[in-house]
């Protein structure tokens, strides 16, 4: 009975090892294929949109302080 358990364990671990090895090779091949496809058909990159920053933040801070003081009373 112990021998049957060991055989099942070895067969299961061997199966997992083979599957993981195949998975590693498949992922490696897919990586190379995707890199080749991206060289042949590159994605179009849109120009970044300029973000407008507020020129004077002191005014915004002053307004926030004034509103906070008004709400305290």
C-alpha positions in Angstrom: 0.0 0.0 0.0 2.9 2.4 0.8 4.4 1.6 -2.6 1.2 2.5 -4.4 1.1 5.8 -2.6 4.7 6.6 -3.6 3.9 5.7 -7.2 0.9 8.0 -7.2 3.0 10.8 -5.7 5.8 10.4 -8.2 3.4 10.3 -11.1 1.5 13.4 -9.9 4.7 15.3 -9.3 6.1 14.3 -12.6 2.8 15.4 -14.3 3.0 18.8 -12.6 6.7 19.2 -13.6 6.0 18.4 -17.2 3.0 20.8 -17.3 5.0 23.6 -15.8 7.9 23.0 -18.2 5.5 23.2 -21.1 4.0 26.3 -19.7 7.4 28.1 -19.4 8.3 27.2 -23.0 4.9 28.3 -24.2 5.1 31.7 -22.4 8.6 32.2 -23.8 7.5 31.5 -27.3 4.4 33.8 -26.9 6.7 36.6 -25.6 8.8 36.4 -28.7 5.8 36.3 -31.0 4.2 39.4 -29.3 7.5 41.2 -29.6 7.7 40.4 -33.3 4.1 41.5 -33.9 4.7 44.8 -32.1 7.7 45.5 -34.3 5.6 44.8 -37.4 2.5 46.6 -36.3 3.4 49.2 -33.7 0.6 50.9 -31.7 -0.2 54.5 -32.4 0.7 56.7 -29.5 -1.4 59.8 -29.0 0.3 63.1 -28.0 -0.2 63.8 -24.3 -2.7 66.4 -23.5 -1.2 69.4 -21.7 -2.6 69.9 -18.2 -3.4 73.5 -17.4 -2.2 74.4 -13.9 -3.7 77.1 -11.8 -1.5 80.2 -12.0 -2.1 81.5 -8.5 -2.8 79.0 -5.7 -2.6 81.7 -3.0 -6.0 83.0 -4.0 -7.5 79.6 -3.8 -6.0 79.1 -0.4 -7.3 82.5 0.8 -10.8 81.6 -0.4 -10.7 78.2 1.3 -9.6 79.8 4.6 -12.3 82.5 4.3 -15.0 79.9 3.7 -13.8 77.8 6.6 -13.9 80.8 8.9 -17.4 81.7 7.8 -18.6 78.2 8.5 -17.1 78.2 12.0 -19.5 80.9 13.2 
